Amino acid sequence: MALKQPKEIAKQMRKYLMAVIQMDTRDNKDANLKAACDFIDEAASKGAKFVSFPEVFNVIDEGQEAPELVPEGRTISLMAEKARRHHLWIHCGSIAEVNPEGDRKFNTTAVLNPQGEMVAKYRKLHTFDITLPDGSVAEESARIKPGREIVTVGTEMGCLGLSICYDIRFPELYRYLALHGAQILFAPANFRMATGKDHWEALLRARAIENTCYVVAAGQYGKKHGTSDSFGNSMIVDPWGTVVARASEGAGIAVGEIDLEYLDKVRAHLPSLKNRRADVYDTVRK
């Protein structure tokens, strides 16, 4: 599996505001994209330099939503326009991406810089496949083609590590990201109420603590498809495991500070990444 190495950045913005957007996405793409644009405007008015969206933020339509090209399609093109207008960074949650091979779509995130350029693209690695107690089978892999690359990207906002939703249950992915420079881990999601109420915050805080990284987790909120509730509770967690921003119930925005100086201090105080016994157990290689 290839891992994209972050490029060297001469100068980082060491402290800035991150906006995490909680959406109640439905089956009307026009309405969803208008809401997304309004949230970007609000985030910019609050001084945010980076905006992060949840999984499938542009449309949720019983799994039948038409995939788009990334970055050439309608959704990412619109986000690029907003990035340029407000001169800010946008993490585009995830959308359904066209698969050139034709069998199943990808679940894909993109990161855009203030010039509207895509600096990174990641396709969700893990799909949720389960046999239920009644014998029925739920296979996300039947409609989503898993990606094959782990992605970090060095930027002036810090080194970013990318993931999507179910990925959060696989700590080895986040250790790969941290060992390859990640300081800020993105985990956009559409977590369901049944698991979210017990697992969501615990998983996010664990990934932040064990890797001494910020975790930025924008989530979907509300009843989807008329049957299941999305948990919401979008948040930003700092490298100590403290929740520094949390969205209220409903669609909305929460703003928190990213402080890379503080991250450095936490890593100096708790050098767990350096103290690993790679000589004994490690299969993760730099």
N, C-alpha and C positions, 0 to 999 in steps of 0.2 A: 504494500500500500504506500503510495507516494505521500509525502508531507511537504507542503509548500513552505519553504523557509521565509521568515520575515526579512524584508530588506532593512538595511541600516538607515536610521533616521537621524539626521544631524541635530535636530532640535525638537524636543517634545513640549507640548503644552502640559505643564505638570499639574494644573488644577483648573477644572471647568465644570459646568453644569451639564448633567445628562438627563434627558426627559424620557421616561418610559411611558408608552401609550397603551392603555387598556381599551380594547374595542369590543363592541357587541356586533360582530360582523354577521350579516345575513346574506340572502340570495340576490340582492340588488347591487351589482357591482358599481353602478353609477353613484348610488347613495353611499356605499362604503368608501369609495375613493374621495368623494366630497368630504366625508367625515375625517378621513385621514389627512387631507389637505388642511382642513380647519384646525386639526390638532397640531400640525406643524406650525401653522401661524401662531397658535397659542403658545407653543413651546418657545418659539423665537421671541415672542413678546416677554416671556419670563426669563430670557437671557440664556437659554440652553444653546450649547454649541454642538450637541449631538442628540439625535432623536432615534429611539428604537421602537419598532412595531412588533406585534405578536405574530404567531404562526397564522397562515392563511388569512392575512388581514384584508385582502382585496375582495374575496367572495368565499362564502360557504354555501354550497348548494347540493346537498345529498351526495357529495362525491362526484357530481357530474360537471363541475366547473371546467370550462375549456381552458387548457393550459396556454401559457404565453411564452414567447421568446424572452430570454434574459441575456442582455439588458434591453434588447430592441423593442420589446413589447410595450403595450399601452401603460401598464402599471409602473414599471421601472422608469420608463421615459417621463411619466408625470412626476415621479419622486425626484428624478434628476433635475427637472425644471424647478421644483420647490427648493432643492438643495442650492441651486445657483441663485435663486431669488433671495434667500435668506442667508446665504453664505454659511451653511452649516453642514455637518455630516449626518447622513441618514443610514441607519441599519434597517433594511427593508423586511424585517420579520421573516415571513416566507410566503411564497406563492407557488401555484402549480406551474411547472416549467415544461415546455415542449421537449419530448425525447426524440432526437433525430432518428433513432432506430425504430421508433414507432410502438414498441411494446411497453406500456405503462408510462406515466408521467413521473417527473422528478418533483420532490418537495424541496424548494431551493430558496436560499437567502442571498441577498446581495448587499454590499456595503458601498455607499457612494460618498465621494469627497465633495467639498464645497463648490467645485467646478462641475459637478454633476457626472463625474467619471466613475465608472465601476472599478474599485480597487481590489475587490475580492468577491468570489462566488463560492458558495458551499451547498452541497446537496446532502440532505439528511441521510445518515448512515444506517440508523437502526429503525426497523419497521416492527410494529406491534402485531404479533401473530399469536393467537391463543386458542386453545380448545376449551370451551366453557363446560361447566358441570353437566349441562343437559346434552353434551355431545356435539353441539353446534360449534362451528369454527369461524373465528373472526380473523381475517388475514389482510392486514394493511399492505402486505407485499403483493397482493393480487392486483392492486391498483397503483401502488407507488414503487418505482424502481429505486433501490438504495444507491446512494453515491458510493464512491470508492476512494475519496481523498479526504485527509484531515487537513484543515486549512487554518493557518495563522497568517496575519498580515501586520507588518510594522507600519505605523502611521505616526504623524506628529501628535495624535491623541493618545498614544500608547500602542502596545502590541495587542492586537485583538485575536481572540480565539473563538471560532464559530461552531455552533451546534443548534439543534432544533428539537424541542419537546422531548420525546421518548429517549433521546440521547442522554438525558440527565441521569438516567438510571445506570449508566455505564461509566464508572469512575475512571477506568483506564484511559478513556478518551481524553478526559480533562487533564490527567497527568501527562499524557503526550503533549497536549497544548501548552501546559505550564512549562514543561521541560524544553519546549521549543520557543520560549520567550513570552508566552501570553501573560498579560497583566489584567486584561478585562475579558471575561468570558460572557458571551451572549447566549441566552437560552430562551428564545421566543417559544411560546407554547399555546396549545389548546387543551389544557389539562381538564379532565372531567371532575365533577364534584366528589364522586365516590372515593377517588384516590387522592385528589387534591387536598381535601380537608385534613388528611393524616400525613401525607408524604411530601407535598409541594415545598413548603418552607424548609422542612428538615433536609431535603435533598439539596436545595439551593444553598443553604447555609453550610452544609457539609462540603460541597464543592468549593465554596469560597475559602473555608477554613483550611482544608487539607492542601490546597494549592496556593494559599495566600494570594488570592486574586479577588478583584471585584467581579461580581456576577450581576448581569443586567438581564432581568427576566420579565418581558412583556407578555401578558396573557390575554386570552379571550375571556369574555364575561357573558353570562346569560344563557337562556335555553336555546339550544340549537336543534334544528330538524324536528322540533316539536316533541322530542323524547328525552334528551339528555342536557344537563346543565354544565356550562363551562365555569370553572372555579374562579377565574379572575385572580385577585390578590397579587397583582403585578408588583414587582419590587426591585430595588437595587440593594445588594448586600456588599459590605466592605470586606477587606481581607481578614479582619478580626472575626467576621461572622455576624456583625451588627447590621440590622436592616436600617438603611439610612433614608430610604424613601419607599412608600407603600401607597398604592392607589386605593381609593375608596370604592365602595360598591358602585356598579354601573360603569358605563364607558367614561373614560376620563384620563387625566394626565397626572403623573407624579414626577417631581424633579428632585434630584439628589446630586451631591458633589462627588466627582471623581478626583481624588488627590493622590497622585503617584508618589509624592514625597512620603505620604503616610504609608503607602504600600511598601516602600523601601524600608521604612522603620519597622513595620511588622515583620518583614522578611529577615531583618537583622536580629530582631528579638526572638523570632521562632524560625530558625534556619532549617526547617524540615526538608525542604527540597535539596539542600546541600548535604544533609545528614543521612540520606537514603543509602542503603547497602546495595548498590548496584552490582557489586562484585559477587553477591550471594544469590539474589533473586531476580534481577532486573532483566526483562525482555524489551524494555523501552530504551532505545539507543538514540543519542543525539546525532 
